[in-house]
Amino acid sequence: MSRSYSQEFRIELYKLDRTLPGVSLGIACLEANLPAKYVAPVLKVSRMTLYSWFRGAPMRKKKEELVRALIRIIQQDRANGRLPAKSVLDAKQWLKSVVEDEPQS
């Protein structure tokens, strides 16, 4: 089972600049109950990189576009009641559906 976000991490995340895409992604993942362990592969980055972004680290422009798109999808599915995920299995299935719906280049 994946570990949930720690209370310390949650508190620190909400203190950071929400205009940064990584911080916005961290908040979106937290509120949607999407574990970093499963989000990182969707973005094709390591968990270490993902957590760095969550803390405000810069990212490449191409990744920023992908992150902003994922944030929009998360927000839309939260508004439509498909998120937050009720379990790790639900989170994995939701993320898998996002990857499968992604246009192939």
C-alpha positions as CSV (number, residue, x, y, z in Angstrom):
1,M,0.0,0.0,0.0
2,S,1.3,3.5,-0.8
3,R,1.9,5.9,2.0
4,S,-0.3,8.9,2.3
5,Y,1.0,12.5,2.4
6,S,2.3,13.3,5.8
7,Q,0.6,16.0,8.0
8,E,3.9,18.0,7.9
9,F,4.0,17.9,4.1
10,R,0.3,19.0,3.9
11,I,0.9,22.0,6.2
12,E,4.0,23.1,4.3
13,L,2.4,22.6,0.9
14,Y,-0.4,25.0,1.7
15,K,2.1,27.7,2.7
16,L,3.8,27.6,-0.7
17,D,3.1,29.8,-3.8
18,R,0.1,28.2,-5.5
19,T,0.9,30.0,-8.8
20,L,3.8,27.6,-9.3
21,P,2.7,24.6,-11.4
22,G,4.4,22.0,-9.2
23,V,2.8,23.4,-6.0
24,S,-0.6,23.5,-7.7
25,L,-0.1,19.9,-8.8
26,G,0.8,18.9,-5.3
27,I,-2.3,20.5,-3.9
28,A,-4.4,19.0,-6.7
29,C,-3.0,15.5,-6.0
30,L,-3.5,15.9,-2.2
31,E,-7.1,17.0,-2.6
32,A,-7.8,14.3,-5.2
33,N,-6.2,11.6,-3.0
34,L,-3.7,10.7,-5.8
35,P,-0.5,9.2,-4.3
36,A,2.8,10.6,-5.7
37,K,4.0,7.0,-6.3
38,Y,1.4,6.6,-9.0
39,V,1.4,10.2,-10.4
40,A,5.2,10.3,-11.1
41,P,5.1,7.5,-13.7
42,V,2.2,9.3,-15.5
43,L,4.4,12.3,-15.8
44,K,7.5,10.2,-16.6
45,V,9.5,11.5,-13.7
46,S,10.8,10.1,-10.4
47,R,9.0,10.6,-7.2
48,M,12.0,12.7,-6.0
49,T,11.4,15.0,-9.0
50,L,7.7,15.1,-8.4
51,Y,8.2,16.0,-4.7
52,S,10.7,18.7,-5.7
53,W,8.0,20.2,-8.0
54,F,5.5,20.0,-5.2
55,R,7.9,22.2,-3.1
56,G,8.3,24.8,-5.9
57,A,11.3,23.6,-7.9
58,P,11.3,24.7,-11.5
59,M,10.4,22.4,-14.4
60,R,11.0,22.3,-18.1
61,K,8.5,24.0,-20.3
62,K,7.3,20.8,-21.9
63,K,6.7,19.2,-18.5
64,E,5.0,22.3,-17.3
65,E,2.4,22.1,-20.1
66,L,1.8,18.4,-19.2
67,V,1.5,19.3,-15.5
68,R,-1.0,22.1,-16.2
69,A,-3.1,19.7,-18.4
70,L,-3.1,17.1,-15.6
71,I,-4.2,19.7,-13.1
72,R,-7.1,20.8,-15.3
73,I,-8.2,17.1,-15.6
74,I,-8.0,16.6,-11.9
75,Q,-10.0,19.8,-11.2
76,Q,-12.6,18.8,-13.7
77,D,-13.0,15.3,-12.3
78,R,-13.2,16.6,-8.8
79,A,-16.0,19.0,-9.9
80,N,-17.7,16.0,-11.6
81,G,-17.4,13.8,-8.5
82,R,-15.0,11.3,-10.0
83,L,-12.3,12.4,-7.5
84,P,-11.1,12.3,-4.8
85,A,-10.1,8.7,-5.2
86,K,-11.6,6.5,-2.4
87,S,-8.7,4.1,-2.4
88,V,-5.3,3.4,-3.8
89,L,-6.9,1.1,-6.3
90,D,-9.3,3.8,-7.4
91,A,-6.4,6.3,-7.7
92,K,-4.4,3.8,-9.9
93,Q,-7.4,3.1,-12.1
94,W,-8.1,6.8,-12.5
95,L,-4.5,7.6,-13.4
96,K,-4.4,4.7,-15.9
97,S,-7.5,6.1,-17.6
98,V,-5.8,9.5,-17.9
99,V,-2.8,7.9,-19.6
100,E,-5.0,5.8,-21.9
101,D,-7.0,8.9,-22.9
102,E,-3.9,10.8,-23.7
103,P,-3.4,11.4,-27.5
104,Q,-0.5,9.5,-28.9
105,S,2.3,11.6,-30.6
